[in-house]
Amino acid sequence: MALAFEKLHWHSKLEVAEYLVPASLTEALDMLASHGGKARVIAGGTDVIPELRSRKLDVSVLVDVSRLPDMDGIEADGDDIVIGGGVTHAAAAASPLIQDKASALATGCGWVGSPQIRNVATLAGNLVSGQPAADASVPLLALDAEVTIASAKGERVVPLSEFFLGLGQTALDPGREILTSIRFQALADNQGSAYLRLAKRKALNLPILVCAVKATADGGNIASAAIALGPVAPVPFRERAAEEFVAGKPATMETLTQAGETATATCNPRDSLLRGSCDYRTEMVKVFVRRGLTAALAQAGCTVK
Ligand SMILES: Cc1cc2nc3c(=O)[nH]c(=O)nc-3n(C[C@H](O)[C@H](O)[C@H](O)COP(=O)(O)OP(=O)(O)OC[C@H]3O[C@@H](n4cnc5c(N)ncnc54)[C@H](O)[C@@H]3O)c2cc1C
C-alpha cells in the first residue's frame, strides 16, 4: 500500500510533492527504483527534515521506512547481535542485550539529542547521515559492525570500516538503497567496551570529542583494542596506530599513556569556535584514549596497574 499526498506543506519553507508510505521492504525498494535515484528515504526525519528546511537536501519525494515490518528487532544471533534498520536510539539504549554485550553502544545511544529525538531517530539514519561524531556511529565502528544494504538488485554487506567515505557521504546510495540491519560480535567475557563524550552541556549539545573503545584482555595484558574517535577527521575515525601500539602489551598506566600520545600523531582535530581549539582537543584525545582503554579493560576484568 502506498499513500501519496498531492502536496505537503509542513512549514512555510518545506515542500514535498510526494510522501510515500510503503508496507514492505520490496515495495519501498520499488518506489526508490521507480524514481530513478531522485527519491530519499526518511526514518525518524531528525536529519532529513532540518536538511529539507535549510535546502541542504533537494528532493521532492520521500519514502517513509519507519513502518516497515521486521526492521525493529534487537536480537542475538549466535555470537552476534543484529539490530534492525528501524531501531531507534531509545530502544537501543534501553535494550538489556546491548547494555550487557555492547555497553559502549548503549551509552552512545543514550547521549543522542533529547528523549524526543531518541524516540524517533534511528541508528540507521545516524550511520547514513555520515557525521564524524555521531553517537551511534562511533561505538559501532569500534565494535567492528557491518551493515546489510538492500536495493531492487539484491543485498550486500559492507563493513563500517568501508562505509564512511567523507563528510555526509557513505557507501550507501541514498536514492536507491535501504540499510536493513546492523551486525556485530557481542562482547565475550574477556572483552569490555566504553564510550566517552566531551560536551559543554548534558543534553542537546555539540560533542567536542567522542571516543569509543573495545578491549580484549588476556590476563594482565591487552590482547587487542579497537579505538574510534570523532570528530577528529571528516568521518568517524579508527585510531589504528594506538590500536597497534597496545596490542600484546601489559595493561599498565604507562602503556595507556603512551597509547594516548600515539593517537595524537595521526588524528587531526581542527580549531573550532564551537568545539574548542586544536590544542585543547588534542590534549583531550590523550586523556580519552587512556580513560576509554582503562574503562573497557576494567569491564573485561583486567585492572590497569
Ligand atoms: C535537535 C537534534 C539533536 C540531535 N542530537 C544528536 C546527538 O546528540 N548525537 C547524534 O549523533 N545525532 C544527533 N542528532 C542527529 C540525528 O538525530 C541523528 O543523526 C539520527 O540518528 C538520524 O536518524 P533518523 O532516523 O532521524 O534519520 P532521518 O533524518 O530520517 O534520515 C537521515 C539520513 O539517513 C537516511 N536513512 C535513514 N534511514 C535509512 C535506512 N534505513 N536506509 C537508508 N537510508 C536511511 C535518510 O535518507 C537520510 O539521508 C540530532 C538531531 C536533532 C534534530
The ligand as an SDF file (V2000), in Angstrom:
LIG
                    3D

 53 58  0  0  0  0  0  0  0  0999 V2000
   17.7360   18.5350   17.9760 C   0  0  0  0  0  0  0  0  0  0  0  0
   18.6360   17.4430   17.4460 C   0  0  0  0  0  0  0  0  0  0  0  0
   19.6330   16.9270   18.2640 C   0  0  0  0  0  0  0  0  0  0  0  0
   20.4810   15.9270   17.7830 C   0  0  0  0  0  0  0  0  0  0  0  0
   21.4460   15.4470   18.6190 N   0  0  0  0  0  0  0  0  0  0  0  0
   22.2610   14.4560   18.1740 C   0  0  0  0  0  0  0  0  0  0  0  0
   23.2570   13.9300   19.0420 C   0  0  0  0  0  0  0  0  0  0  0  0
   23.4190   14.3290   20.2040 O   0  0  0  0  0  0  0  0  0  0  0  0
   24.0600   12.9260   18.5460 N   0  0  0  0  0  0  0  0  0  0  0  0
   23.9070   12.4490   17.2760 C   0  0  0  0  0  0  0  0  0  0  0  0
   24.6420   11.5320   16.8910 O   0  0  0  0  0  0  0  0  0  0  0  0
   22.9680   12.9390   16.4360 N   0  0  0  0  0  0  0  0  0  0  0  0
   22.1490   13.9410   16.8580 C   0  0  0  0  0  0  0  0  0  0  0  0
   21.1950   14.4500   16.0140 N   0  0  0  0  0  0  0  0  0  0  0  0
   21.1370   13.9490   14.6300 C   0  0  0  0  0  0  0  0  0  0  0  0
   20.0990   12.8480   14.3600 C   0  0  0  0  0  0  0  0  0  0  0  0
   19.1490   12.7330   15.3860 O   0  0  0  0  0  0  0  0  0  0  0  0
   20.7440   11.5100   14.0910 C   0  0  0  0  0  0  0  0  0  0  0  0
   21.6850   11.5360   13.0420 O   0  0  0  0  0  0  0  0  0  0  0  0
   19.6630   10.4420   13.7680 C   0  0  0  0  0  0  0  0  0  0  0  0
   20.2240    9.2120   14.1210 O   0  0  0  0  0  0  0  0  0  0  0  0
   19.1540   10.3460   12.3440 C   0  0  0  0  0  0  0  0  0  0  0  0
   18.2120    9.2680   12.2960 O   0  0  0  0  0  0  0  0  0  0  0  0
   16.7470    9.4640   11.6760 P   0  0  0  0  0  0  0  0  0  0  0  0
   16.0500    8.1630   11.8160 O   0  0  0  0  0  0  0  0  0  0  0  0
   16.0660   10.6470   12.2150 O   0  0  0  0  0  0  0  0  0  0  0  0
   17.1720    9.7060   10.1720 O   0  0  0  0  0  0  0  0  0  0  0  0
   16.4760   10.5800    9.0330 P   0  0  0  0  0  0  0  0  0  0  0  0
   16.5840   12.0170    9.3530 O   0  0  0  0  0  0  0  0  0  0  0  0
   15.1400   10.0340    8.7050 O   0  0  0  0  0  0  0  0  0  0  0  0
   17.4940   10.2210    7.8520 O   0  0  0  0  0  0  0  0  0  0  0  0
   18.8550   10.5960    7.9200 C   0  0  0  0  0  0  0  0  0  0  0  0
   19.5600   10.0970    6.6570 C   0  0  0  0  0  0  0  0  0  0  0  0
   19.5980    8.6900    6.6550 O   0  0  0  0  0  0  0  0  0  0  0  0
   18.8640    8.1620    5.5450 C   0  0  0  0  0  0  0  0  0  0  0  0
   18.2030    6.9660    6.0730 N   0  0  0  0  0  0  0  0  0  0  0  0
   17.5070    6.8650    7.2410 C   0  0  0  0  0  0  0  0  0  0  0  0
   17.1790    5.5740    7.4410 N   0  0  0  0  0  0  0  0  0  0  0  0
   17.6630    4.8680    6.3930 C   0  0  0  0  0  0  0  0  0  0  0  0
   17.6530    3.4950    6.0350 C   0  0  0  0  0  0  0  0  0  0  0  0
   17.0970    2.5390    6.8090 N   0  0  0  0  0  0  0  0  0  0  0  0
   18.2510    3.1250    4.8680 N   0  0  0  0  0  0  0  0  0  0  0  0
   18.8260    4.0550    4.0740 C   0  0  0  0  0  0  0  0  0  0  0  0
   18.8750    5.3720    4.3660 N   0  0  0  0  0  0  0  0  0  0  0  0
   18.3130    5.7660    5.5190 C   0  0  0  0  0  0  0  0  0  0  0  0
   17.9640    9.2730    5.0590 C   0  0  0  0  0  0  0  0  0  0  0  0
   17.6660    9.1780    3.6880 O   0  0  0  0  0  0  0  0  0  0  0  0
   18.8540   10.4850    5.3600 C   0  0  0  0  0  0  0  0  0  0  0  0
   19.8350   10.6090    4.3530 O   0  0  0  0  0  0  0  0  0  0  0  0
   20.3270   15.4310   16.4610 C   0  0  0  0  0  0  0  0  0  0  0  0
   19.3110   15.9540   15.6400 C   0  0  0  0  0  0  0  0  0  0  0  0
   18.4690   16.9390   16.1210 C   0  0  0  0  0  0  0  0  0  0  0  0
   17.3850   17.4810   15.2250 C   0  0  0  0  0  0  0  0  0  0  0  0
  1  2  1  0
  2  3  1  0
  2 52  2  0
  3  4  2  0
  4  5  1  0
  4 50  1  0
  5  6  2  0
  6  7  1  0
  6 13  1  0
  7  8  2  0
  7  9  1  0
  9 10  1  0
 10 11  2  0
 10 12  1  0
 12 13  2  0
 13 14  1  0
 14 15  1  0
 14 50  1  0
 15 16  1  0
 16 17  1  0
 16 18  1  0
 18 19  1  0
 18 20  1  0
 20 21  1  0
 20 22  1  0
 22 23  1  0
 23 24  1  0
 24 25  2  0
 24 26  1  0
 24 27  1  0
 27 28  1  0
 28 29  2  0
 28 30  1  0
 28 31  1  0
 31 32  1  0
 32 33  1  0
 33 34  1  0
 33 48  1  0
 34 35  1  0
 35 36  1  0
 35 46  1  0
 36 37  1  0
 36 45  1  0
 37 38  2  0
 38 39  1  0
 39 40  1  0
 39 45  2  0
 40 41  1  0
 40 42  2  0
 42 43  1  0
 43 44  2  0
 44 45  1  0
 46 47  1  0
 46 48  1  0
 48 49  1  0
 50 51  2  0
 51 52  1  0
 52 53  1  0
M  END
$$$$
